[in-house]
Amino acid sequence: MRKKLPFLLCAVPLLFSAVAAPARAALDVPYDSYIYNYRGYIEFTPAPYVPTGTISGITLGVGAFANPQGMCVSPDGYVYVADSGNNRVVKISPDFTQAEVIDTFINNGEPDSFSRPFGVTVSEKNLLYVADTENRRVVVLNKDGALVQIVQNPRSEMLPDDYAFVPLKLAVDYADRVYVIARNMFQGIMVFTEEGEFTGFFGTISVKITLWQRFWRLFSTVEQRQSLFIATEFTGVDVDPMGFVYASFIDTDGVQAAFRLNPKGEDVIKRGENGNLGGDISVQYGRPSRMVDIIERGKGVYSMLDAERGRVFTYDNEGNMLYIFGGLGSQVGTFRQPVAIEDTGSGAFLALDADRQEIMVFSETEYGRLINLAVGMRYDGDEEEAVGVWEQVLTLNENLELANIGIGKAYLTAGDNAEAMKHLKLGMNRTYYSIAFKRYRNDFLKANLGYMLTAVILLLVCRFVWNRIINRGKKKGKGNLLADG
């Protein structure tokens, strides 16, 4: 059944203003915010997001969460939490003031319930999809909590006869196709139709085998080969409005921990100027990041959650790192076991902590708001308007290469190649600087080619005249010598 429970206590009073000055916020937040420059070195920045409170089952009046694992935000702003340890899903109102518990539903005329639900998502039609993990099925409910469909026991020539379907995380696209990350499924993300029919796999993580591993493979048993050279599982999945699938996975090299899969299942993600989409650069910390969730935030921006150090990494559609925030610890705003992230779309960022059994609420600072705004403007093609926003960003962080790159790209689009070169050089972007330089060189040649040719012709004429004068002088000199002799 579904129980509507009034909200007893406010989540937590706001600790900081959402638009507090970044310099002030940096004094209050319990973590460092930074990015990596083009050389791969850390540069500290103002905080893009600051902690503003927490939401727990206790403050919501529904009892403490127990090992919560999944979270999503519906199109109408409700927050759903897969409260795995309590075998339930908790629905939280957009203002975090009320909560509903979904723990049972009617199945074939009989009460049914969840068993360790791990993942949860909501479609554009406001249908709730629950990865009912230990029951080995996906349960689909409507907004009233009535059962719509159950997806279980997929059968196909692509699957072993004894395959046990254990869903962990899931996402739904605009056509109601369901993308499921399943336990011990290394062939890719499982895809189901709206009717619940399994159609195949989506995306594949290739296994990289070194020469040394190839050598040891010659002496390994079958079991050892399977454990050493098996593909990595996906850890998070999300879908953007155009149907592109974002998926995170554990990358032991710390280079690329995310895919952006087109409808053909091909990875089309861009890796930016330094080619790194793996979170923290390993040489700085010794161990690579361990990404456990990914969300698409609109305008080509996406964020990944690193469970290794409790940080959130955000990139734009070109693979440029925008900002990093978060950390491990016991203070409000830090994590002990982060498992999921979400963006409410209204300036609030949510992070679910399984160990703390609560949701951390973060609000964007002026610094974070301006970066998000400028990136969105560029994505929409509003290059000229973005320049003013990037200049405001530079007043808050004058060393931000990304801002200079954004300004440089805007001038490049506007055809002001000289200004573009200036800012792209400050942004250390070789690719676009080369483009601006070539265009500047071509424009210079077009504008001055006539003068240059005229100058060359004049030089040739002058040389010709000079040579004639010299030659005449030489001939007269020879004539005088002969006359004197």
C-alpha positions in Angstrom: 0.0 0.0 0.0 1.0 3.6 -0.2 1.1 5.7 2.9 1.0 9.5 2.8 2.8 10.9 5.7 3.1 14.6 6.6 6.4 16.1 6.8 7.4 16.6 10.5 10.5 18.6 10.3 12.1 20.7 7.7 15.1 18.9 6.2 17.6 21.4 7.6 17.6 25.2 7.6 19.7 26.7 4.8 23.3 27.0 6.0 24.4 29.2 3.2 22.9 31.4 0.5 22.6 29.7 -2.9 24.4 32.7 -4.4 26.9 33.4 -1.7 30.2 34.8 -2.9 32.5 32.0 -3.8 35.3 33.4 -1.7 33.1 33.4 1.3 31.7 29.9 0.5 35.3 28.6 0.3 35.7 29.4 3.9 32.6 27.5 4.9 32.6 24.4 2.8 34.3 21.3 4.2 36.1 20.4 1.0 38.3 21.9 -1.7 37.0 22.6 -5.1 39.5 22.5 -8.0 40.0 21.6 -11.7 43.0 20.3 -13.7 44.8 22.7 -16.0 46.2 21.8 -19.4 49.4 20.5 -17.9 47.4 18.1 -15.6 48.1 20.0 -12.4 45.5 20.9 -9.8 44.2 24.5 -9.7 42.0 25.4 -6.7 38.8 27.3 -7.5 35.8 28.9 -5.7 33.2 26.3 -4.7 30.6 25.8 -7.5 28.2 24.2 -5.0 27.9 24.4 -1.2 26.1 22.1 1.2 22.8 23.6 2.3 21.3 20.7 4.3 20.4 17.1 4.5 17.2 15.0 4.0 16.7 11.8 5.9 13.9 9.3 6.6 13.8 10.6 10.1 13.3 14.2 9.2 10.7 13.2 6.7 8.8 11.2 9.3 9.0 7.9 7.5 11.7 6.2 9.6 15.4 6.1 8.9 16.7 4.9 5.6 18.5 1.6 5.6 21.3 1.2 3.0 19.6 3.4 0.3 21.1 2.7 -3.1 19.3 4.5 -5.8 17.8 7.9 -6.4 16.1 9.8 -9.3 14.1 13.0 -9.9 10.9 12.8 -11.9 9.8 15.2 -14.6 7.5 16.9 -12.1 10.2 17.3 -9.5 9.6 14.5 -7.1 12.6 12.7 -5.6 12.4 8.9 -5.4 14.8 6.9 -3.2 15.3 3.2 -3.5 15.5 2.4 0.3 17.0 -1.0 -0.2 17.4 -2.1 3.4 13.8 -1.3 4.2 12.4 -3.0 1.0 10.6 0.2 -0.1 10.7 3.3 -2.3 10.3 6.7 -0.7 8.7 9.5 -2.8 9.7 13.0 -1.6 7.9 16.2 -2.6 9.8 18.8 -4.7 10.1 21.1 -1.7 11.3 18.3 0.5 8.4 18.9 2.9 6.4 15.7 2.5 7.0 12.0 1.8 5.2 8.9 0.7 6.2 5.3 1.2 5.7 2.8 -1.6 6.3 -0.7 -0.2 3.5 -2.9 -1.6 1.3 -3.1 -4.7 -1.4 -5.4 -6.0 -0.2 -8.1 -8.4 -2.8 -10.5 -9.9 -5.2 -9.6 -7.1 -2.7 -10.3 -4.3 -0.4 -8.0 -2.3 3.2 -8.0 -3.5 6.3 -6.2 -2.2 9.9 -5.3 -3.0 13.0 -7.2 -1.9 16.2 -5.1 -1.8 15.3 -2.6 -4.5 18.5 -1.2 -5.8 17.7 1.3 -8.6 14.8 3.6 -9.5 13.8 5.9 -12.4 10.8 7.7 -13.7 9.8 8.0 -17.4 8.5 11.0 -19.2 5.0 9.5 -18.8 5.6 9.6 -15.0 5.8 5.8 -14.8 7.9 4.5 -11.9 10.5 1.8 -12.7 12.0 -0.1 -9.8 14.9 -2.5 -10.0 13.5 -5.0 -7.6 16.9 -6.7 -7.2 16.4 -9.7 -5.0 13.1 -10.5 -6.6 15.0 -10.5 -9.9 12.6 -8.3 -11.8 11.8 -4.7 -12.9 8.5 -3.4 -11.5 6.6 -0.7 -13.3 4.0 1.4 -11.4 1.8 4.3 -12.4 1.6 7.6 -10.5 -1.1 6.1 -8.3 1.0 3.1 -7.3 -0.9 0.6 -9.4 1.0 -2.1 -11.2 1.5 -1.6 -14.9 4.0 -4.2 -15.8 6.6 -6.7 -14.5 9.8 -7.5 -16.5 11.5 -10.7 -15.4 13.1 -13.9 -16.7 14.3 -12.5 -20.1 14.9 -15.3 -22.6 16.9 -15.0 -25.8 19.5 -16.8 -27.9 21.9 -14.2 -26.6 21.5 -15.3 -23.0 22.5 -18.6 -21.4 19.6 -21.0 -20.6 20.2 -20.7 -16.9 20.7 -16.9 -16.9 19.4 -15.3 -13.6 18.2 -11.7 -14.2 19.3 -9.5 -11.3 18.7 -5.8 -12.2 20.7 -3.1 -10.4 20.2 0.2 -12.1 18.0 1.4 -14.9 17.0 4.3 -17.2 14.1 4.9 -19.6 14.2 6.9 -22.8 11.5 8.9 -24.6 10.3 5.8 -26.5 10.0 3.9 -23.2 12.9 1.6 -24.0 14.4 0.4 -20.7 18.1 0.2 -20.2 19.1 -2.1 -17.4 22.5 -2.7 -15.7 22.3 -6.3 -14.3 24.6 -8.1 -11.9 27.3 -10.3 -13.5 26.3 -9.1 -17.0 29.5 -8.2 -18.8 28.2 -8.1 -22.4 26.7 -4.6 -22.0 23.6 -2.8 -20.8 20.4 -4.9 -21.3 17.7 -3.3 -23.5 14.0 -4.0 -23.2 11.1 -2.7 -25.3 8.1 -0.9 -23.8 6.3 -4.3 -23.7 9.2 -5.7 -21.6 10.8 -7.8 -24.4 14.6 -8.2 -24.2 16.1 -7.1 -27.5 19.8 -7.2 -26.9 22.8 -5.4 -25.4 23.8 -1.8 -25.6 27.4 -0.7 -25.4 30.5 -2.8 -24.7 33.5 -2.1 -22.5 36.5 -3.5 -24.2 39.1 -5.3 -22.1 42.7 -4.0 -22.4 45.3 -6.7 -22.1 48.9 -5.8 -21.7 51.8 -7.7 -23.2 52.7 -9.0 -19.7 49.1 -10.2 -19.1 49.2 -12.0 -22.5 52.3 -13.8 -21.3 50.8 -14.9 -18.0 47.6 -16.0 -19.8 49.6 -18.8 -21.3 50.1 -20.3 -17.8 46.7 -19.4 -16.3 43.8 -21.8 -15.7 40.4 -21.2 -17.2 39.1 -19.7 -14.0 42.0 -17.4 -13.7 41.6 -16.2 -17.3 37.9 -15.5 -16.7 38.7 -13.5 -13.5 41.6 -11.6 -15.1 40.3 -10.8 -18.5 36.5 -10.4 -18.0 34.9 -7.1 -19.1 34.0 -4.4 -16.6 30.4 -3.9 -15.5 28.7 -0.6 -16.0 27.9 1.3 -12.7 25.5 4.0 -13.8 23.2 4.9 -16.6 21.1 7.9 -17.7 19.4 9.0 -20.9 19.2 12.5 -22.4 16.0 13.9 -24.1 17.5 13.0 -27.6 17.9 9.3 -26.6 21.7 9.3 -26.1 22.7 7.0 -23.3 25.2 8.1 -20.7 26.9 5.2 -18.9 29.6 5.2 -16.2 32.0 2.3 -15.4 35.2 1.5 -13.4 38.2 2.5 -15.5 41.4 1.2 -13.9 43.5 3.4 -16.1 41.8 6.6 -14.9 41.4 7.9 -18.4 37.8 7.5 -19.5 35.0 6.4 -17.1 32.0 7.3 -19.2 30.4 6.6 -22.5 27.9 8.6 -24.5 26.2 6.0 -26.7 24.3 6.9 -29.9 21.2 4.9 -31.0 23.6 2.4 -32.7 25.4 1.8 -29.4 28.6 3.6 -30.5 30.5 5.7 -28.1 30.5 9.3 -29.3 31.6 11.1 -26.2 34.2 13.9 -26.6 37.3 13.8 -24.4 38.3 17.4 -24.4 41.7 19.0 -24.9 43.6 16.8 -22.4 41.7 13.6 -23.3 40.8 12.7 -19.8 37.3 11.7 -18.6 38.4 9.6 -15.7 38.0 12.0 -12.8 41.1 12.6 -10.7 44.3 12.2 -12.7 46.1 9.2 -11.2 49.6 10.8 -11.1 48.2 13.3 -8.6 46.6 10.8 -6.2 48.1 7.4 -7.0 44.8 5.7 -7.5 42.2 6.4 -10.2 38.7 7.5 -9.4 35.9 4.9 -9.0 32.8 6.2 -10.7 29.6 4.7 -9.4 26.9 7.0 -11.0 26.4 9.4 -13.8 23.6 11.9 -14.6 22.9 14.0 -17.7 22.0 17.5 -16.6 20.9 19.2 -19.9 22.8 21.4 -22.4 25.3 18.6 -22.9 26.5 18.8 -19.3 26.9 15.6 -17.3 28.3 14.7 -13.8 29.9 11.6 -12.4 30.2 10.5 -8.8 33.5 9.2 -7.5 33.1 6.8 -4.5 36.9 6.6 -4.1 37.2 10.2 -2.8 33.6 11.3 -2.6 33.8 13.9 -5.3 31.5 15.0 -8.1 33.1 15.7 -11.5 31.3 17.7 -14.1 32.0 18.0 -17.9 30.5 19.8 -20.8 29.5 18.3 -24.2 33.0 18.8 -25.5 34.7 16.9 -22.7 36.0 20.0 -20.9 36.1 19.7 -17.1 33.9 22.4 -15.6 34.4 21.9 -11.8 35.0 19.4 -9.0 33.4 19.5 -5.6 32.8 17.2 -2.6 34.9 14.9 -0.4 34.9 12.2 2.2 34.5 13.0 5.9 32.0 13.3 8.7 31.0 16.9 8.3 27.7 18.0 6.6 28.5 18.2 2.9 31.0 15.3 2.9 30.4 11.6 2.3 31.1 8.2 3.8 29.6 6.0 1.1 28.2 8.0 -1.8 26.1 5.9 -4.2 23.9 8.2 -6.3 23.6 11.8 -7.5 20.8 13.9 -9.1 20.2 17.4 -10.3 16.7 18.9 -9.5 17.1 21.3 -12.4 16.3 24.3 -10.1 19.8 25.0 -8.7 19.8 22.1 -6.2 22.2 19.2 -6.5 21.5 16.0 -4.5 23.8 13.2 -3.4 22.7 10.0 -1.7 24.9 8.5 1.0 24.3 4.8 1.9 26.3 4.9 5.1 25.0 8.2 6.4 21.5 7.1 5.3 20.6 10.5 4.0 20.5 12.8 1.0 23.0 15.7 0.9 21.6 18.9 -0.6 23.9 21.3 -2.4 23.1 24.7 -3.9 25.0 26.4 -6.7 27.0 29.5 -5.8 27.3 32.5 -8.1 30.5 30.9 -9.5 28.7 27.6 -10.3 25.7 29.4 -11.7 27.7 31.5 -14.1 29.7 28.5 -15.4 26.5 26.5 -15.9 24.8 29.6 -17.6 27.8 30.2 -19.9 28.1 26.6 -21.0 24.4 26.4 -21.7 24.6 29.6 -23.8 27.4 28.2 -25.9 25.5 24.9 -26.3 22.5 26.9 -27.6 24.6 29.0 -29.9 24.4 32.2 -28.0 28.1 32.9 -28.3 28.1 36.7 -27.9 25.9 36.7 -24.8 28.2 34.0 -23.3 31.2 36.4 -23.5 29.8 38.7 -20.9 29.0 35.7 -18.6 32.5 34.3 -19.0 34.0 37.7 -18.2 32.0 37.6 -14.9 33.5 34.2 -14.2 37.0 35.6 -14.7 36.4 38.2 -12.0 35.8 35.3 -9.6 38.6 33.1 -10.9 41.0 34.9 -13.1 43.1 31.7 -13.8 40.2 29.7 -15.2 41.4 28.5 -18.6 37.8 27.4 -19.4 36.5 30.9 -19.3 39.2 32.2 -21.6 38.5 29.3 -24.0 34.8 30.1 -23.9 35.5 33.8 -24.8 38.0 32.8 -27.4 35.6 30.4 -29.1 32.9 33.2 -29.1 35.3 35.6 -30.8 36.3 32.9 -33.2 32.6 32.3 -34.1 32.2 36.1 -34.5 35.2 36.3 -36.9 37.4 38.4 -34.6 40.4 36.0 -34.9 42.9 38.4 -33.3 40.9 38.5 -30.0 40.2 34.8 -30.3 44.0 34.1 -30.5 44.6 36.2 -27.4 42.1 34.4 -25.2 42.7 30.9 -26.6 46.4 31.4 -25.8 45.5 32.3 -22.2 43.2 29.3 -22.2 46.1 27.1 -23.5 43.8 25.6 -26.1 46.1 24.5 -29.0 43.4 23.1 -31.2 41.2 26.2 -31.4 44.3 28.6 -31.3 45.6 26.9 -34.5 42.2 27.4 -36.1 42.1 31.1 -35.1 45.7 31.6 -36.3 45.0 30.0 -39.7 41.9 32.2 -40.1 43.8 35.3 -39.0 46.7 34.5 -41.4 44.2 34.0 -44.3 42.3 37.2 -43.5 45.6 39.1 -43.3 46.7 37.8 -46.7 43.3 38.6 -48.3 43.3 42.1 -46.9 47.0 42.9 -47.7 47.7 40.8 -50.7 47.3 43.7 -53.1 49.7 45.9 -51.1 52.2 43.0 -50.8 52.2 42.4 -54.5 52.6 46.1 -55.3 55.5 46.2 -52.9 57.1 43.2 -54.5 56.7 44.8 -58.0 58.1 48.1 -56.8 61.1 46.3 -55.3 61.7 44.4 -58.6 61.4 47.7 -60.5 63.8 49.4 -58.1 66.3 46.6 -58.4 66.0 46.7 -62.2 66.6 50.4 -62.2 69.4 50.1 -59.7 71.1 47.4 -61.8 70.8 49.6 -64.9 72.4 52.5 -63.2 75.2 50.4 -61.8 75.8 48.7 -65.1 76.0 52.1 -66.9 78.4 53.4 -64.3 80.7 50.4 -64.8 80.6 50.8 -68.6 81.5 54.5 -68.3 84.3 53.6 -65.9 85.7 51.1 -68.4 85.5 53.6 -71.2 87.4 56.2 -69.3 90.1 53.8 -68.5 90.5 52.8 -72.2 90.7 56.5 -73.2 93.3 57.3 -70.7 95.4 54.3 -71.8 
